[in-house]
Amino acid sequence: MNTGARLGLRERLAQLQRNRLVRQNLILFVGGLVAGVGGFVYHAIAGRVLGPEIYGEVATLIAVYAVGTGPALILIVVLARYTAMLNARGDPGVRSLLVRTVRLIAIPCLVLILLTTLFARPIALFEHVGSTIPVLILGFSIALIWQVAIPRGILQGLQRFTSLSLNLSLELVIRTSVVFALLKAGYAVSGAMAAVFAGLFVVFFLGLWSLRDHFRSLGRRVYLRSMAGFSRTAAAGLIGVQILYHQDVILGEHFLSHHDGGIYGGLNKIGTILFFLTLSVSQVLFPRVVEAVAKEEHPGRILLSSAGILTALGAGALLVFALFPGLVVGILFGASFNDAIPLVFPVGVIGLALSLDNLLVQFFMAVHDRVFVPILALAVVAEGVLIFLFHAHVGEVVLDVLVSLLGLLVLLSIRCYLLLPTLRAESVAEPQPAVP
């Protein structure tokens, strides 16, 4: 490489380092990567220490916990959007938003804890858990993640991605450290669930500490009911994406043979690696788009840059999937899943398509465009119908999902092309109620 080429490369790298969007994505990517690795390590420790039978109880409770985090994900998106609008207007209402939301969400949290306490024994019997203590800890953990979502959503809206990245990663670091200590001390399933609660407990107060500068000024009172309309849009978007990358596994297990169902389940997990690897891009995009539209700045550049960053990250993973599919399958699942090797690259494309679909859904939610909802619903139905009609082998199911997600990407892109020229500040404004 000659001197001119080296200087040109250095200049491009320097431009990337100065690019705010790239820096924000890198910061949140690192936090998400640490959290993702921590999640795998947590399960690896629990599985190795407890053995298959007892670990099955932990896996079941964690699956229930994952379902319970659904409302937290919606809350994060709603608060991130509202906070981004406050921030764009220079409105010092963050303290009011934080305090009032904590109080409001405390009500369903207490109801959940009460119901868990009352039905802990039946739940333990149904899930074949040997004690009610892990179930009680599970209830407290789900209630706490709803509270943890509040500072996380506000941090995302304020674009404090360093604090948000630390919050996400530290939760799993603490969970992994605590689970190792508790399991070695002999606390088994209760110890595994206590580790989940410990991580949430620490990062909740860390989130509050990260927002301490907003505690000094009262600001004006925010109107929580003005977020109700967007809450429905956010729920539709998030639930639709969740269904898209879960229903194929459920239907595949139903229609395919037992062996092929297991192979497809493994392939789905490989595809979601790419999805979660690029998830930070949409988390950065969301408040940036709200801010851009609120300030009458065109968000198209942010969307295109984010899509470029996401595609670049995804292309790196796809290259690994294309060159070393056997290694990917071997590391994750072992030799018994060798039938999945020829389909590793196609499911990688599925993961990239789902990531791009999710990016556009996040964009539409940021500008509160509701037209994407029936388009997303159509894709969910189409995926299910295609799998119902064509499921002779694993490859057919992979093709069904790929066609559905690429079709959704085309339709969402067309909608985005038509929407961009019409966006104005009033697109993200929410009507204020007459009374708080």
C-alpha positions in Angstrom: 0.0 0.0 0.0 1.5 3.4 -1.0 1.8 6.4 1.2 -1.2 8.2 -0.5 -3.4 5.2 0.1 -2.4 4.9 3.7 -3.1 8.6 4.3 -6.5 8.2 2.6 -7.3 5.3 4.9 -6.2 7.1 8.0 -8.4 10.1 7.0 -11.4 7.9 6.5 -10.8 6.2 9.9 -10.5 9.6 11.5 -13.8 10.7 9.9 -15.5 7.6 11.3 -14.1 8.3 14.8 -15.5 11.9 14.6 -18.9 10.7 13.4 -21.4 10.9 16.2 -23.6 8.2 14.9 -20.7 5.7 14.6 -19.4 6.5 18.1 -22.8 6.0 19.6 -23.3 2.7 17.8 -19.9 1.5 18.9 -20.5 2.3 22.5 -23.9 0.6 22.6 -22.6 -2.3 20.5 -19.9 -3.1 23.1 -22.5 -3.0 26.0 -24.8 -5.2 24.1 -22.0 -7.6 23.2 -20.9 -7.9 26.8 -24.6 -8.5 27.9 -25.0 -11.2 25.2 -21.9 -13.0 26.1 -22.8 -12.7 29.7 -26.2 -14.4 29.0 -24.5 -17.4 27.3 -22.0 -17.7 30.2 -24.7 -17.6 32.8 -26.5 -20.5 31.2 -23.2 -22.4 30.6 -22.3 -22.1 34.3 -25.8 -23.1 35.5 -25.8 -26.1 33.1 -22.4 -27.4 34.0 -22.8 -26.9 37.8 -26.4 -28.1 38.1 -26.6 -30.8 35.5 -29.3 -31.3 32.9 -32.2 -32.2 35.2 -31.9 -29.3 37.7 -30.8 -26.9 34.9 -34.1 -27.6 33.2 -35.9 -25.9 36.1 -33.6 -22.8 35.7 -34.2 -22.7 31.9 -37.9 -22.9 32.4 -38.0 -20.0 34.9 -35.7 -17.9 32.7 -38.1 -18.5 29.8 -41.0 -17.2 31.9 -38.8 -14.3 32.9 -38.1 -13.5 29.2 -41.8 -13.4 28.6 -42.2 -11.1 31.5 -39.7 -8.6 30.1 -42.1 -7.9 27.2 -43.8 -4.9 29.0 -40.4 -3.6 29.9 -39.3 -3.5 26.3 -42.5 -1.5 25.4 -41.9 0.8 28.3 -38.3 1.5 27.2 -39.4 2.5 23.7 -42.3 4.7 25.0 -40.1 6.5 27.5 -37.2 6.9 25.0 -39.5 8.6 22.5 -41.1 10.9 25.1 -37.7 11.8 26.6 -36.2 12.5 23.2 -39.0 14.9 22.5 -38.4 16.7 25.8 -34.7 16.8 25.1 -35.2 18.2 21.6 -37.3 21.0 23.0 -34.9 21.7 25.8 -37.8 20.8 28.2 -36.5 20.1 31.8 -39.2 17.6 32.6 -37.1 14.4 33.0 -37.3 14.4 36.8 -41.1 14.6 36.6 -41.2 11.9 34.0 -39.0 9.6 36.1 -40.8 10.0 39.4 -44.3 9.8 38.0 -43.5 6.7 35.9 -41.8 4.9 38.8 -45.0 5.6 40.9 -47.3 4.5 38.1 -45.4 1.3 37.3 -45.1 0.4 41.0 -48.8 -0.5 41.0 -48.6 -3.4 38.5 -45.3 -4.4 40.1 -47.0 -4.8 43.5 -50.0 -6.7 41.9 -47.6 -9.1 40.2 -45.7 -9.7 43.4 -49.0 -10.4 45.3 -50.2 -12.8 42.6 -46.8 -14.6 42.5 -47.0 -15.0 46.3 -50.5 -16.4 46.2 -49.9 -18.8 43.3 -46.2 -19.7 43.9 -47.0 -23.3 44.9 -49.3 -24.1 41.9 -46.8 -22.5 39.5 -43.9 -24.5 41.0 -46.0 -27.7 40.6 -46.9 -26.9 37.0 -43.3 -26.1 36.0 -41.9 -29.0 38.0 -39.8 -26.8 40.2 -38.9 -28.4 43.5 -39.4 -25.3 45.7 -41.6 -22.1 45.7 -38.6 -19.9 46.6 -37.3 -19.7 43.0 -40.8 -18.8 41.8 -41.1 -16.0 44.4 -37.7 -14.6 43.3 -38.9 -14.9 39.7 -41.9 -12.7 40.5 -39.8 -10.1 42.2 -37.3 -10.1 39.3 -40.0 -9.5 36.7 -41.5 -6.7 38.8 -38.0 -5.2 39.1 -37.2 -5.3 35.4 -40.3 -3.2 34.8 -38.7 -0.6 37.1 -35.2 -1.0 35.5 -36.8 -0.2 32.2 -37.6 3.3 33.3 -34.1 4.8 33.7 -33.0 2.8 30.7 -35.7 4.3 28.5 -34.9 7.8 29.7 -31.1 7.2 29.2 -31.8 6.1 25.6 -34.0 9.1 25.0 -31.3 11.5 26.3 -28.8 9.6 24.1 -26.6 8.8 27.1 -25.4 5.7 25.4 -22.3 5.3 27.6 -24.4 5.1 30.7 -27.0 2.8 29.0 -24.2 0.5 27.7 -22.7 0.2 31.1 -26.2 -0.5 32.6 -26.9 -3.3 30.1 -23.5 -4.9 30.4 -23.1 -4.6 34.2 -26.4 -6.4 34.8 -25.1 -9.6 33.1 -21.6 -9.3 34.6 -23.1 -9.2 38.1 -25.6 -12.0 37.3 -22.8 -14.2 36.0 -20.5 -13.5 39.0 -23.3 -14.0 41.5 -24.6 -17.2 40.0 -21.2 -18.8 40.1 -20.8 -18.0 43.8 -24.3 -19.0 44.8 -24.3 -22.3 42.9 -20.9 -23.2 44.3 -22.4 -22.5 47.8 -25.2 -25.0 47.0 -28.2 -22.8 46.5 -29.1 -24.5 43.1 -32.2 -23.1 41.4 -32.8 -20.4 44.1 -29.3 -19.2 43.6 -29.6 -19.0 39.9 -32.8 -16.9 40.2 -31.3 -14.8 43.0 -28.4 -13.9 40.6 -30.9 -12.5 38.1 -32.5 -10.4 40.9 -29.1 -9.2 42.1 -28.1 -7.9 38.6 -31.3 -6.0 38.2 -31.1 -4.6 41.8 -27.7 -3.0 41.1 -28.4 -1.6 37.7 -31.7 0.0 38.8 -29.8 2.2 41.3 -27.0 2.6 38.7 -29.7 4.0 36.3 -31.0 6.4 38.9 -27.4 7.5 39.7 -26.8 8.1 35.9 -29.7 10.6 35.9 -28.8 12.3 39.2 -28.2 15.7 37.4 -31.9 15.9 36.6 -32.8 15.6 40.3 -31.7 19.1 41.0 -34.4 20.9 39.0 -38.1 20.2 39.1 -39.0 21.2 35.6 -42.6 21.2 34.4 -45.0 18.4 35.1 -45.3 15.8 32.3 -48.5 14.3 31.1 -48.2 10.5 31.1 -51.6 10.0 29.4 -50.3 11.7 26.2 -48.1 8.6 25.8 -51.0 6.2 25.6 -51.6 6.4 21.9 -47.9 5.7 21.1 -47.9 2.9 23.6 -50.3 0.9 21.4 -48.2 1.6 18.3 -45.0 0.5 20.2 -46.7 -2.6 21.4 -47.8 -3.6 17.9 -44.3 -3.0 16.5 -42.4 -4.9 19.2 -44.9 -7.8 19.4 -45.0 -8.1 15.7 -41.2 -8.4 15.4 -41.1 -10.9 18.4 -43.7 -13.1 16.6 -41.7 -13.0 13.4 -38.7 -14.6 15.0 -40.5 -17.0 17.3 -43.5 -18.4 15.4 -41.4 -20.2 12.8 -39.8 -22.3 15.6 -43.2 -23.2 17.0 -44.7 -24.1 13.6 -41.5 -25.9 12.5 -41.6 -28.0 15.6 -45.2 -28.9 14.9 -45.0 -29.7 11.2 -41.5 -31.1 10.9 -40.2 -34.4 12.2 -38.8 -34.4 15.7 -35.2 -34.5 14.4 -35.8 -31.8 11.8 -37.7 -29.6 14.3 -34.6 -29.7 16.5 -32.4 -28.8 13.6 -34.6 -25.9 12.6 -34.6 -24.7 16.3 -30.8 -24.6 16.2 -30.8 -22.7 12.9 -33.2 -20.2 14.3 -30.8 -19.5 17.2 -27.9 -19.1 14.8 -29.9 -16.5 12.8 -30.8 -14.6 16.0 -27.1 -14.2 16.8 -26.9 -11.8 13.8 -30.2 -10.1 14.9 -28.9 -9.4 18.4 -25.4 -8.5 17.2 -26.9 -5.6 15.3 -29.7 -4.6 17.8 -27.7 -1.7 19.1 -28.1 0.1 15.8 -31.8 0.4 16.1 -31.5 1.5 19.8 -29.3 4.4 18.7 -31.5 5.2 15.7 -34.7 5.6 17.6 -34.0 8.7 19.7 -31.8 10.3 17.0 -34.8 10.2 14.6 -37.2 11.6 17.1 -34.7 14.4 17.8 -34.1 15.1 14.0 -37.8 15.3 13.2 -38.6 17.4 16.2 -35.9 19.9 15.2 -37.1 19.9 11.6 -34.0 18.1 10.4 -34.3 15.4 7.8 -34.0 11.9 9.4 -33.3 10.2 6.1 -29.5 10.5 6.5 -29.7 8.9 10.0 -31.7 6.1 8.6 -29.4 5.4 5.7 -26.3 5.7 7.8 -27.8 3.3 10.4 -28.8 0.8 7.7 -25.2 1.0 6.3 -23.7 0.3 9.8 -26.1 -2.5 10.4 -25.4 -4.1 7.0 -21.7 -3.8 7.5 -21.9 -5.6 10.9 -24.2 -8.2 9.4 -21.9 -8.7 6.4 -19.1 -9.6 8.7 -21.2 -12.2 10.5 -22.4 -13.5 7.1 -18.9 -13.9 5.9 -18.1 -16.2 8.9 -21.3 -18.1 8.3 -20.4 -18.6 4.6 -16.7 -19.6 5.2 -17.1 -21.7 8.4 -20.6 -23.0 8.7 -19.4 -26.3 10.2 -17.4 -24.5 12.8 -20.4 -22.3 13.8 -22.6 -25.4 14.2 -19.9 -27.4 15.9 -19.2 -24.7 18.5 -22.8 -23.9 19.3 -24.5 -27.3 19.1 -22.1 -30.1 18.3 -21.9 -32.9 15.8 -25.5 -34.0 16.2 -26.6 -30.8 14.4 -24.5 -31.4 11.3 -27.6 -31.5 9.1 -27.9 -27.7 9.8 -24.5 -26.9 8.2 -25.8 -26.3 4.6 -28.4 -23.8 5.8 -26.3 -21.7 8.1 -25.7 -19.0 5.5 -29.4 -18.7 4.4 -30.5 -18.3 8.1 -27.8 -15.7 8.4 -29.5 -13.8 5.6 -32.8 -14.3 7.5 -31.1 -12.7 10.6 -29.9 -9.7 8.5 -33.3 -9.3 6.9 -35.0 -9.4 10.3 -32.5 -6.8 11.6 -33.3 -4.4 8.7 -37.0 -5.0 9.2 -36.7 -4.2 12.8 -34.6 -1.0 12.0 -37.4 0.2 9.8 -40.1 -0.7 12.4 -38.1 1.3 15.0 -38.0 4.2 12.5 -41.7 4.2 12.0 -42.3 4.0 15.7 -40.0 7.0 16.2 -42.1 9.1 13.9 -45.3 7.5 15.1 -46.4 6.2 11.7 -49.2 3.7 12.1 -49.3 2.5 8.5 -46.5 0.0 9.1 -48.7 -1.9 11.6 -50.9 -3.6 9.0 -47.8 -4.2 6.8 -46.1 -6.0 9.7 -49.3 -7.9 10.5 -49.5 -9.1 6.9 -45.9 -10.4 7.1 -46.7 -12.3 10.3 -49.7 -13.9 8.7 -47.8 -14.6 5.4 -45.0 -16.3 7.3 -47.4 -18.6 9.1 -49.4 -19.4 6.0 -46.2 -20.2 4.0 -44.9 -22.6 6.7 -48.4 -24.2 6.9 -48.4 -24.8 3.1 -44.7 -25.7 2.6 -43.0 -27.7 5.3 -41.7 -30.9 3.6 -38.2 -30.4 5.0 -36.1 -27.9 6.9 -35.0 -26.1 3.7 -38.6 -25.3 2.8 -39.3 -23.7 6.1 -36.1 -21.6 5.8 -37.2 -20.5 2.4 -40.7 -19.6 3.8 -39.2 -17.4 6.4 -36.7 -15.8 4.0 -39.4 -14.9 1.5 -41.6 -13.4 4.2 -38.9 -11.3 5.7 -37.5 -10.0 2.4 -41.1 -9.3 1.2 -41.6 -7.3 4.4 -38.4 -5.4 3.8 -39.5 -4.4 0.4 -42.9 -3.2 1.6 -41.5 -1.3 4.6 -38.9 0.3 2.3 -41.6 1.6 -0.1 -43.6 3.0 2.8 -40.4 4.7 4.1 -39.7 6.2 0.7 -43.3 7.7 0.6 -43.2 8.8 4.2 -39.8 10.7 4.4 -40.8 13.8 2.4 -43.9 14.3 4.6 -42.2 14.3 8.0 -42.5 17.5 10.0 -42.1 18.4 13.7 -45.8 17.8 14.3 -45.3 14.2 13.2 -43.7 13.3 16.6 -45.8 15.7 18.7 -48.3 14.2 21.0 -51.6 16.0 22.0 -51.5 17.1 25.6 -54.6 16.3 27.7 -56.5 19.0 29.3 -55.8 17.7 32.8 -52.7 15.7 34.0 
